[in-house]
């Protein structure tokens, strides 16, 4: 879809230079930037502390694995605990 937007000259030049430095077209650069902003706004329902420290969604699988190991370990009674 085509659209027209008005940008300050400085913002446009910075975006164009950054896109070129990354080997991207200006269209690709703006699309990725807009998609990132949309992702961030969809995460606004997270807990307030996550805004400062991050939700770390890429660690959720690892967190579940670690919690499962901890739960399994605490369910195991060692011989010295039985005495």
Steps between C-alpha positions, in 0.01 A plus 500: 500500500627845422463794733652842548643623827665826593822483698737765627794530260750399767302188591473401135874545438593302812263219406629490144863490615431230759309289249783532247754410767305181570466418130124549510261696289320786667176302460650202687637728770167676562308172489727339762491811719121519487462126569729534803289784636185294446654203686596726789154652525340154507718416803371798700276264699805352676585566861643847567839365610549347155522846348818561698654156492348335193276198472775280353254295294785307341580349841152370579578146378819494703316632805243219472779243468682632808177511704424140405847391616456688829157347560632153424793549737281620784268202455797264552575414863865430562600217739646741757167681519324175597722440804 
